[in-house]
């Protein structure tokens, strides 16, 4: 009889490939691209990513902002100071609150 761990390892492989969630795929991509800090405000559809983020606390640092617009500005400042990508994590409803930060970045021609 298989142990629980062996059963999980068996079901995690499909046709020889590891089966992962979209949240884990996103976080793995961020780590592979050299991202070490992300800014955001959790809630709604993004919660599976935040749940999986707990497994990446040694690789990714999350900075909680009080508002999505603040996350956009914090990511911009981080990028300007460090030269690394400023990552802002947000989906669904709060995405409209990012528009002010994105518009400002566009107006100053920041990549």
N, CA, C and O atoms as CSV, one atom per row, in Angstrom:
chain,resi,resn,atom,element,x,y,z
A,1,UNK,N,N,0.836,-1.178,0.000
A,1,UNK,CA,C,0.000,0.000,0.000
A,1,UNK,C,C,0.881,1.243,0.000
A,1,UNK,O,O,1.904,1.292,0.684
A,2,UNK,N,N,0.466,2.269,-0.792
A,2,UNK,CA,C,1.237,3.508,-0.895
A,2,UNK,C,C,0.931,4.428,0.280
A,2,UNK,O,O,-0.183,4.464,0.803
A,3,UNK,N,N,1.967,5.172,0.675
A,3,UNK,CA,C,1.760,6.193,1.698
A,3,UNK,C,C,1.092,7.400,1.048
A,3,UNK,O,O,1.003,7.485,-0.177
A,4,UNK,N,N,0.627,8.328,1.873
A,4,UNK,CA,C,-0.004,9.540,1.340
A,4,UNK,C,C,0.961,10.329,0.472
A,4,UNK,O,O,0.576,10.869,-0.564
A,5,UNK,N,N,2.216,10.394,0.898
A,5,UNK,CA,C,3.211,11.149,0.134
A,5,UNK,C,C,3.451,10.496,-1.227
A,5,UNK,O,O,3.546,11.199,-2.233
A,6,UNK,N,N,3.548,9.189,-1.278
A,6,UNK,CA,C,3.745,8.488,-2.553
A,6,UNK,C,C,2.549,8.684,-3.470
A,6,UNK,O,O,2.713,8.832,-4.681
A,7,UNK,N,N,1.361,8.686,-2.912
A,7,UNK,CA,C,0.150,8.897,-3.711
A,7,UNK,C,C,0.145,10.299,-4.305
A,7,UNK,O,O,-0.231,10.478,-5.463
A,8,UNK,N,N,0.561,11.298,-3.520
A,8,UNK,CA,C,0.622,12.666,-4.019
A,8,UNK,C,C,1.648,12.798,-5.134
A,8,UNK,O,O,1.394,13.462,-6.139
A,9,UNK,N,N,2.813,12.166,-4.959
A,9,UNK,CA,C,3.857,12.228,-5.982
A,9,UNK,C,C,3.399,11.563,-7.263
A,9,UNK,O,O,3.730,12.029,-8.353
A,10,UNK,N,N,2.638,10.475,-7.151
A,10,UNK,CA,C,2.137,9.769,-8.323
A,10,UNK,C,C,1.117,10.612,-9.068
A,10,UNK,O,O,1.166,10.699,-10.295
A,11,UNK,N,N,0.191,11.237,-8.344
A,11,UNK,CA,C,-0.837,12.040,-9.000
A,11,UNK,C,C,-0.306,13.381,-9.481
A,11,UNK,O,O,-0.942,14.021,-10.319
A,12,UNK,N,N,0.839,13.826,-8.977
A,12,UNK,CA,C,1.407,15.100,-9.405
A,12,UNK,C,C,2.046,15.011,-10.776
A,12,UNK,O,O,2.338,16.042,-11.382
A,13,UNK,N,N,2.272,13.805,-11.282
A,13,UNK,CA,C,2.880,13.625,-12.601
A,13,UNK,C,C,1.811,13.184,-13.601
A,13,UNK,O,O,1.061,12.241,-13.347
A,14,UNK,N,N,1.752,13.872,-14.728
A,14,UNK,CA,C,0.836,13.513,-15.799
A,14,UNK,C,C,1.654,13.434,-17.078
A,14,UNK,O,O,2.253,14.423,-17.499
A,15,UNK,N,N,1.679,12.276,-17.687
A,15,UNK,CA,C,2.461,12.059,-18.909
A,15,UNK,C,C,3.920,12.469,-18.741
A,15,UNK,O,O,4.541,12.966,-19.681
A,16,UNK,N,N,4.467,12.261,-17.543
A,16,UNK,CA,C,5.863,12.577,-17.298
A,16,UNK,C,C,6.138,14.029,-16.944
A,16,UNK,O,O,7.281,14.392,-16.667
A,17,UNK,N,N,5.109,14.861,-16.949
A,17,UNK,CA,C,5.279,16.271,-16.616
A,17,UNK,C,C,4.672,16.555,-15.255
A,17,UNK,O,O,3.673,15.951,-14.865
A,18,UNK,N,N,5.290,17.480,-14.543
A,18,UNK,CA,C,4.767,17.881,-13.252
A,18,UNK,C,C,3.497,18.703,-13.451
A,18,UNK,O,O,3.468,19.620,-14.272
A,19,UNK,N,N,2.465,18.377,-12.709
A,19,UNK,CA,C,1.217,19.118,-12.792
A,19,UNK,C,C,1.191,20.142,-11.659
A,19,UNK,O,O,1.251,19.781,-10.484
A,20,UNK,N,N,1.102,21.432,-12.026
A,20,UNK,CA,C,1.089,22.499,-11.023
A,20,UNK,C,C,-0.090,23.424,-11.293
A,20,UNK,O,O,-0.686,23.402,-12.370
A,21,UNK,N,N,-0.409,24.224,-10.307
A,21,UNK,CA,C,-1.502,25.184,-10.459
A,21,UNK,C,C,-1.017,26.430,-11.201
A,21,UNK,O,O,0.185,26.631,-11.375
A,22,UNK,N,N,-1.947,27.246,-11.628
A,22,UNK,CA,C,-1.589,28.506,-12.275
A,22,UNK,C,C,-0.852,29.438,-11.328
A,22,UNK,O,O,0.054,30.166,-11.734
A,23,UNK,N,N,-1.251,29.408,-10.056
A,23,UNK,CA,C,-0.591,30.243,-9.052
A,23,UNK,C,C,0.871,29.851,-8.912
A,23,UNK,O,O,1.749,30.713,-8.870
A,24,UNK,N,N,1.129,28.554,-8.840
A,24,UNK,CA,C,2.511,28.106,-8.708
A,24,UNK,C,C,3.309,28.403,-9.975
A,24,UNK,O,O,4.487,28.750,-9.895
A,25,UNK,N,N,2.682,28.270,-11.140
A,25,UNK,CA,C,3.362,28.580,-12.397
A,25,UNK,C,C,3.775,30.057,-12.433
A,25,UNK,O,O,4.886,30.382,-12.852
A,26,UNK,N,N,2.886,30.942,-11.996
A,26,UNK,CA,C,3.186,32.374,-11.961
A,26,UNK,C,C,4.365,32.662,-11.046
A,26,UNK,O,O,5.285,33.389,-11.422
A,27,UNK,N,N,4.340,32.098,-9.851
A,27,UNK,CA,C,5.408,32.364,-8.886
A,27,UNK,C,C,6.740,31.770,-9.348
A,27,UNK,O,O,7.790,32.384,-9.158
A,28,UNK,N,N,6.703,30.589,-9.950
A,28,UNK,CA,C,7.944,29.999,-10.477
A,28,UNK,C,C,8.530,30.876,-11.576
A,28,UNK,O,O,9.746,31.058,-11.642
A,29,UNK,N,N,7.677,31.418,-12.439
A,29,UNK,CA,C,8.149,32.304,-13.516
A,29,UNK,C,C,8.783,33.569,-12.942
A,29,UNK,O,O,9.823,34.017,-13.423
A,30,UNK,N,N,8.161,34.143,-11.917
A,30,UNK,CA,C,8.726,35.344,-11.303
A,30,UNK,C,C,10.108,35.055,-10.725
A,30,UNK,O,O,11.033,35.847,-10.903
A,31,UNK,N,N,10.250,33.939,-10.043
A,31,UNK,CA,C,11.545,33.569,-9.458
A,31,UNK,C,C,12.583,33.338,-10.561
A,31,UNK,O,O,13.722,33.792,-10.451
A,32,UNK,N,N,12.187,32.633,-11.620
A,32,UNK,CA,C,13.120,32.362,-12.721
A,32,UNK,C,C,13.553,33.636,-13.436
A,32,UNK,O,O,14.647,33.685,-13.998
A,33,UNK,N,N,12.709,34.666,-13.423
A,33,UNK,CA,C,13.052,35.939,-14.052
A,33,UNK,C,C,13.863,36.844,-13.133
A,33,UNK,O,O,14.216,37.960,-13.516
A,34,UNK,N,N,14.159,36.375,-11.932
A,34,UNK,CA,C,14.996,37.142,-11.028
A,34,UNK,C,C,14.250,38.112,-10.129
A,34,UNK,O,O,14.868,38.947,-9.468
A,35,UNK,N,N,12.944,38.011,-10.098
A,35,UNK,CA,C,12.148,38.882,-9.231
A,35,UNK,C,C,12.334,38.426,-7.790
A,35,UNK,O,O,12.285,37.232,-7.498
A,36,UNK,N,N,12.548,39.384,-6.893
A,36,UNK,CA,C,12.673,39.030,-5.476
A,36,UNK,C,C,11.702,39.804,-4.594
A,36,UNK,O,O,11.543,39.472,-3.419
A,37,UNK,N,N,11.052,40.826,-5.134
A,37,UNK,CA,C,10.120,41.647,-4.355
A,37,UNK,C,C,8.881,41.940,-5.189
A,37,UNK,O,O,8.979,42.301,-6.361
A,38,UNK,N,N,7.715,41.780,-4.572
A,38,UNK,CA,C,6.460,42.117,-5.247
A,38,UNK,C,C,5.610,42.963,-4.300
A,38,UNK,O,O,5.705,42.843,-3.079
A,39,UNK,N,N,4.789,43.809,-4.884
A,39,UNK,CA,C,3.921,44.705,-4.134
A,39,UNK,C,C,2.480,44.361,-4.457
A,39,UNK,O,O,2.175,44.005,-5.596
A,40,UNK,N,N,1.594,44.459,-3.493
A,40,UNK,CA,C,0.203,44.176,-3.791
A,40,UNK,C,C,-0.719,44.265,-2.606
A,40,UNK,O,O,-0.313,44.513,-1.470
A,41,UNK,N,N,-1.986,44.050,-2.921
A,41,UNK,CA,C,-3.053,44.082,-1.940
A,41,UNK,C,C,-3.937,42.866,-2.207
A,41,UNK,O,O,-4.600,42.812,-3.242
A,42,UNK,N,N,-3.962,41.889,-1.300
A,42,UNK,CA,C,-4.685,40.641,-1.568
A,42,UNK,C,C,-6.201,40.806,-1.515
A,42,UNK,O,O,-6.734,41.701,-0.859
A,43,UNK,N,N,-6.864,39.916,-2.225
A,43,UNK,CA,C,-8.317,39.865,-2.190
A,43,UNK,C,C,-8.886,39.319,-3.479
A,43,UNK,O,O,-8.301,39.498,-4.548
A,44,UNK,N,N,-10.007,38.662,-3.387
A,44,UNK,CA,C,-10.719,38.172,-4.563
A,44,UNK,C,C,-10.008,37.058,-5.303
A,44,UNK,O,O,-9.529,36.097,-4.700
A,45,UNK,N,N,-9.945,37.197,-6.601
A,45,UNK,CA,C,-9.444,36.137,-7.469
A,45,UNK,C,C,-7.946,35.866,-7.321
A,45,UNK,O,O,-7.470,34.818,-7.759
A,46,UNK,N,N,-7.210,36.769,-6.725
A,46,UNK,CA,C,-5.756,36.608,-6.586
A,46,UNK,C,C,-5.380,35.761,-5.360
A,46,UNK,O,O,-4.205,35.443,-5.176
A,47,UNK,N,N,-6.342,35.397,-4.532
A,47,UNK,CA,C,-6.045,34.687,-3.287
A,47,UNK,C,C,-5.289,33.366,-3.470
A,47,UNK,O,O,-4.440,33.058,-2.634
A,48,UNK,N,N,-5.549,32.565,-4.517
A,48,UNK,CA,C,-4.743,31.349,-4.685
A,48,UNK,C,C,-3.250,31.649,-4.856
A,48,UNK,O,O,-2.405,30.863,-4.425
A,49,UNK,N,N,-2.930,32.768,-5.475
A,49,UNK,CA,C,-1.522,33.157,-5.627
A,49,UNK,C,C,-0.944,33.522,-4.259
A,49,UNK,O,O,0.175,33.130,-3.926
A,50,UNK,N,N,-1.706,34.265,-3.478
A,50,UNK,CA,C,-1.234,34.630,-2.148
A,50,UNK,C,C,-1.092,33.411,-1.244
A,50,UNK,O,O,-0.172,33.352,-0.429
A,51,UNK,N,N,-1.987,32.443,-1.377
A,51,UNK,CA,C,-1.861,31.204,-0.599
A,51,UNK,C,C,-0.570,30.476,-0.947
A,51,UNK,O,O,0.136,30.001,-0.058
A,52,UNK,N,N,-0.262,30.388,-2.231
A,52,UNK,CA,C,0.948,29.692,-2.678
A,52,UNK,C,C,2.203,30.504,-2.367
A,52,UNK,O,O,3.289,29.937,-2.240
A,53,UNK,N,N,2.068,31.806,-2.244
A,53,UNK,CA,C,3.198,32.683,-1.936
A,53,UNK,C,C,3.855,32.308,-0.610
A,53,UNK,O,O,5.044,32.559,-0.412
A,54,UNK,N,N,3.092,31.714,0.288
A,54,UNK,CA,C,3.654,31.272,1.570
A,54,UNK,C,C,4.764,30.239,1.375
A,54,UNK,O,O,5.681,30.151,2.191
A,55,UNK,N,N,4.683,29.463,0.304
A,55,UNK,CA,C,5.716,28.463,0.014
A,55,UNK,C,C,6.974,29.087,-0.573
A,55,UNK,O,O,8.002,28.418,-0.679
A,56,UNK,N,N,6.910,30.353,-0.954
A,56,UNK,CA,C,8.030,31.035,-1.603
A,56,UNK,C,C,8.614,32.135,-0.724
A,56,UNK,O,O,9.305,33.018,-1.233
A,57,UNK,N,N,8.354,32.106,0.580
A,57,UNK,CA,C,8.804,33.200,1.441
A,57,UNK,C,C,10.317,33.322,1.535
A,57,UNK,O,O,10.823,34.355,1.971
A,58,UNK,N,N,11.048,32.286,1.134
A,58,UNK,CA,C,12.515,32.375,1.110
A,58,UNK,C,C,13.030,32.954,-0.204
A,58,UNK,O,O,14.204,33.309,-0.304
A,59,UNK,N,N,12.153,33.053,-1.226
A,59,UNK,CA,C,12.571,33.539,-2.544
A,59,UNK,C,C,11.918,34.852,-2.937
A,59,UNK,O,O,12.522,35.661,-3.641
A,60,UNK,N,N,10.692,35.069,-2.487
A,60,UNK,CA,C,9.938,36.268,-2.856
A,60,UNK,C,C,9.484,37.006,-1.606
A,60,UNK,O,O,8.942,36.407,-0.677
A,61,UNK,N,N,9.711,38.297,-1.596
A,61,UNK,CA,C,9.262,39.134,-0.486
A,61,UNK,C,C,8.042,39.921,-0.964
A,61,UNK,O,O,8.096,40.601,-1.989
A,62,UNK,N,N,6.966,39.827,-0.229
A,62,UNK,CA,C,5.755,40.562,-0.569
A,62,UNK,C,C,5.632,41.776,0.340
A,62,UNK,O,O,5.763,41.669,1.559
A,63,UNK,N,N,5.382,42.913,-0.259
A,63,UNK,CA,C,5.168,44.136,0.512
A,63,UNK,C,C,3.695,44.508,0.363
A,63,UNK,O,O,3.220,44.826,-0.728
A,64,UNK,N,N,2.993,44.460,1.481
A,64,UNK,CA,C,1.566,44.755,1.512
A,64,UNK,C,C,1.351,46.257,1.453
A,64,UNK,O,O,1.906,47.009,2.254
A,65,UNK,N,N,0.543,46.680,0.502
A,65,UNK,CA,C,0.186,48.097,0.404
A,65,UNK,C,C,-1.254,48.272,0.866
A,65,UNK,O,O,-2.000,47.299,0.969
A,66,UNK,N,N,-1.635,49.489,1.140
A,66,UNK,CA,C,-2.998,49.758,1.622
A,66,UNK,C,C,-3.991,49.977,0.489
A,66,UNK,O,O,-5.201,50.009,0.709
A,67,UNK,N,N,-3.471,50.127,-0.719
A,67,UNK,CA,C,-4.334,50.403,-1.867
A,67,UNK,C,C,-3.584,49.977,-3.123
A,67,UNK,O,O,-2.354,49.997,-3.158
A,68,UNK,N,N,-4.327,49.596,-4.144
A,68,UNK,CA,C,-3.699,49.152,-5.384
A,68,UNK,C,C,-2.886,50.261,-6.044
A,68,UNK,O,O,-1.825,49.999,-6.611
A,69,UNK,N,N,-3.374,51.491,-5.974
A,69,UNK,CA,C,-2.632,52.619,-6.545
A,69,UNK,C,C,-1.290,52.780,-5.834
A,69,UNK,O,O,-0.274,53.067,-6.467
A,70,UNK,N,N,-1.292,52.594,-4.523
A,70,UNK,CA,C,-0.043,52.646,-3.760
A,70,UNK,C,C,0.920,51.553,-4.190
A,70,UNK,O,O,2.132,51.764,-4.203
A,71,UNK,N,N,0.393,50.390,-4.542
A,71,UNK,CA,C,1.240,49.296,-5.012
A,71,UNK,C,C,1.921,49.666,-6.329
A,71,UNK,O,O,3.094,49.358,-6.536
A,72,UNK,N,N,1.182,50.324,-7.212
A,72,UNK,CA,C,1.763,50.737,-8.490
A,72,UNK,C,C,2.889,51.746,-8.269
A,72,UNK,O,O,3.950,51.647,-8.886
A,73,UNK,N,N,2.653,52.708,-7.392
A,73,UNK,CA,C,3.688,53.711,-7.128
A,73,UNK,C,C,4.884,53.102,-6.399
A,73,UNK,O,O,6.026,53.477,-6.666
A,74,UNK,N,N,4.635,52.171,-5.483
A,74,UNK,CA,C,5.734,51.509,-4.769
A,74,UNK,C,C,6.575,50.679,-5.733
A,74,UNK,O,O,7.802,50.680,-5.646
A,75,UNK,N,N,5.922,49.975,-6.646
A,75,UNK,CA,C,6.649,49.179,-7.638
A,75,UNK,C,C,7.486,50.083,-8.542
A,75,UNK,O,O,8.609,49.735,-8.908
A,76,UNK,N,N,6.933,51.244,-8.900
A,76,UNK,CA,C,7.673,52.204,-9.720
A,76,UNK,C,C,8.911,52.700,-8.973
A,76,UNK,O,O,10.005,52.724,-9.537
A,77,UNK,N,N,8.749,53.086,-7.737
A,77,UNK,CA,C,9.874,53.599,-6.956
A,77,UNK,C,C,10.937,52.521,-6.779
A,77,UNK,O,O,12.132,52.800,-6.881
A,78,UNK,N,N,10.508,51.300,-6.518
A,78,UNK,CA,C,11.439,50.176,-6.365
A,78,UNK,C,C,12.252,49.983,-7.650
A,78,UNK,O,O,13.466,49.789,-7.599
A,79,UNK,N,N,11.579,50.038,-8.787
A,79,UNK,CA,C,12.264,49.864,-10.071
A,79,UNK,C,C,13.253,50.996,-10.336
A,79,UNK,O,O,14.353,50.759,-10.834
A,80,UNK,N,N,12.865,52.210,-10.008
A,80,UNK,CA,C,13.745,53.356,-10.242
A,80,UNK,C,C,14.983,53.302,-9.356
A,80,UNK,O,O,16.074,53.657,-9.802
A,81,UNK,N,N,14.834,52.866,-8.116
A,81,UNK,CA,C,15.943,52.855,-7.157
A,81,UNK,C,C,16.871,51.661,-7.386
A,81,UNK,O,O,18.093,51.810,-7.346
A,82,UNK,N,N,16.295,50.473,-7.628
A,82,UNK,CA,C,17.108,49.253,-7.717
A,82,UNK,C,C,17.516,48.881,-9.136
A,82,UNK,O,O,18.502,48.168,-9.325
A,83,UNK,N,N,16.785,49.345,-10.124
A,83,UNK,CA,C,17.047,48.928,-11.499
A,83,UNK,C,C,16.458,47.564,-11.827
A,83,UNK,O,O,16.635,47.058,-12.935
A,84,UNK,N,N,15.760,46.970,-10.869
A,84,UNK,CA,C,15.089,45.681,-11.075
A,84,UNK,C,C,13.634,45.937,-11.449
A,84,UNK,O,O,13.122,47.035,-11.231
A,85,UNK,N,N,12.962,44.928,-12.012
A,85,UNK,CA,C,11.542,45.120,-12.341
A,85,UNK,C,C,10.715,45.361,-11.079
A,85,UNK,O,O,10.909,44.688,-10.066
A,86,UNK,N,N,9.806,46.309,-11.142
A,86,UNK,CA,C,8.858,46.553,-10.055
A,86,UNK,C,C,7.588,45.791,-10.353
A,86,UNK,O,O,6.880,46.113,-11.306
A,87,UNK,N,N,7.293,44.790,-9.557
A,87,UNK,CA,C,6.155,43.914,-9.815
A,87,UNK,C,C,5.005,44.266,-8.880
A,87,UNK,O,O,5.169,44.324,-7.662
A,88,UNK,N,N,3.849,44.497,-9.470
A,88,UNK,CA,C,2.639,44.803,-8.726
A,88,UNK,C,C,1.645,43.678,-9.003
A,88,UNK,O,O,1.308,43.420,-10.158
A,89,UNK,N,N,1.182,43.018,-7.967
A,89,UNK,CA,C,0.321,41.851,-8.094
A,89,UNK,C,C,-1.121,42.234,-7.791
A,89,UNK,O,O,-1.452,42.572,-6.655
A,90,UNK,N,N,-1.983,42.180,-8.813
A,90,UNK,CA,C,-3.387,42.516,-8.626
A,90,UNK,C,C,-4.212,41.953,-9.766
A,90,UNK,O,O,-3.770,41.946,-10.915
A,91,UNK,N,N,-5.393,41.488,-9.457
A,91,UNK,CA,C,-6.328,40.994,-10.466
A,91,UNK,C,C,-7.713,41.565,-10.199
A,91,UNK,O,O,-7.999,42.079,-9.118
A,92,UNK,N,N,-8.541,41.462,-11.188
A,92,UNK,CA,C,-9.964,41.713,-11.102
A,92,UNK,C,C,-10.325,43.125,-10.663
A,92,UNK,O,O,-9.896,44.087,-11.299
A,93,UNK,N,N,-11.093,43.274,-9.605
A,93,UNK,CA,C,-11.671,44.566,-9.208
A,93,UNK,C,C,-10.626,45.646,-8.958
A,93,UNK,O,O,-10.786,46.776,-9.419
A,94,UNK,N,N,-9.577,45.319,-8.246
A,94,UNK,CA,C,-8.580,46.312,-7.890
A,94,UNK,C,C,-7.740,46.789,-9.053
A,94,UNK,O,O,-7.029,47.787,-8.931
A,95,UNK,N,N,-7.806,46.099,-10.178
A,95,UNK,CA,C,-6.983,46.476,-11.321
A,95,UNK,C,C,-7.328,47.880,-11.821
A,95,UNK,O,O,-6.459,48.583,-12.336
A,96,UNK,N,N,-8.575,48.287,-11.676
A,96,UNK,CA,C,-8.935,49.642,-12.130
A,96,UNK,C,C,-8.250,50.701,-11.272
A,96,UNK,O,O,-8.023,51.821,-11.730
A,97,UNK,N,N,-7.922,50.352,-10.034
A,97,UNK,CA,C,-7.227,51.308,-9.169
A,97,UNK,C,C,-5.754,51.464,-9.543
A,97,UNK,O,O,-5.089,52.389,-9.075
A,98,UNK,N,N,-5.248,50.574,-10.373
A,98,UNK,CA,C,-3.864,50.677,-10.839
A,98,UNK,C,C,-3.715,51.713,-11.953
A,98,UNK,O,O,-2.603,52.146,-12.254
A,99,UNK,N,N,-4.819,52.106,-12.557
A,99,UNK,CA,C,-4.764,52.973,-13.739
A,99,UNK,C,C,-4.027,54.279,-13.460
A,99,UNK,O,O,-3.258,54.740,-14.304
A,100,UNK,N,N,-4.244,54.880,-12.299
A,100,UNK,CA,C,-3.573,56.144,-11.986
A,100,UNK,C,C,-2.064,55.970,-11.990
A,100,UNK,O,O,-1.349,56.779,-12.581
A,101,UNK,N,N,-1.574,54.930,-11.342
A,101,UNK,CA,C,-0.133,54.668,-11.320
A,101,UNK,C,C,0.416,54.375,-12.698
A,101,UNK,O,O,1.485,54.865,-13.063
A,102,UNK,N,N,-0.307,53.578,-13.465
A,102,UNK,CA,C,0.140,53.243,-14.825
A,102,UNK,C,C,0.133,54.484,-15.710
A,102,UNK,O,O,1.058,54.690,-16.496
A,103,UNK,N,N,-0.901,55.310,-15.588
A,103,UNK,CA,C,-0.967,56.551,-16.390
A,103,UNK,C,C,0.189,57.477,-16.068
A,103,UNK,O,O,0.760,58.098,-16.964
A,104,UNK,N,N,0.539,57.572,-14.791
A,104,UNK,CA,C,1.654,58.435,-14.419
A,104,UNK,C,C,2.966,57.908,-15.012
A,104,UNK,O,O,3.785,58.681,-15.510
A,105,UNK,N,N,3.153,56.604,-14.955
A,105,UNK,CA,C,4.368,56.012,-15.514
A,105,UNK,C,C,4.451,56.262,-17.019
A,105,UNK,O,O,5.525,56.516,-17.564
A,106,UNK,N,N,3.313,56.186,-17.666
A,106,UNK,CA,C,3.282,56.449,-19.107
A,106,UNK,C,C,3.609,57.917,-19.384
A,106,UNK,O,O,4.315,58.225,-20.344
A,107,UNK,N,N,3.102,58.814,-18.551
A,107,UNK,CA,C,3.335,60.234,-18.794
A,107,UNK,C,C,4.805,60.633,-18.606
A,107,UNK,O,O,5.274,61.570,-19.252
A,108,UNK,N,N,5.523,59.943,-17.745
A,108,UNK,CA,C,6.948,60.247,-17.580
A,108,UNK,C,C,7.832,59.324,-18.438
A,108,UNK,O,O,9.059,59.345,-18.337
A,109,UNK,N,N,7.181,58.524,-19.274
A,109,UNK,CA,C,7.848,57.598,-20.189
A,109,UNK,C,C,8.771,56.635,-19.471
A,109,UNK,O,O,9.898,56.389,-19.899
A,110,UNK,N,N,8.269,56.092,-18.364
A,110,UNK,CA,C,9.001,55.076,-17.605
A,110,UNK,C,C,8.611,53.718,-18.155
A,110,UNK,O,O,7.421,53.449,-18.322
A,111,UNK,N,N,9.586,52.843,-18.446
A,111,UNK,CA,C,9.242,51.550,-19.078
A,111,UNK,C,C,8.399,50.646,-18.203
A,111,UNK,O,O,8.047,49.541,-18.616
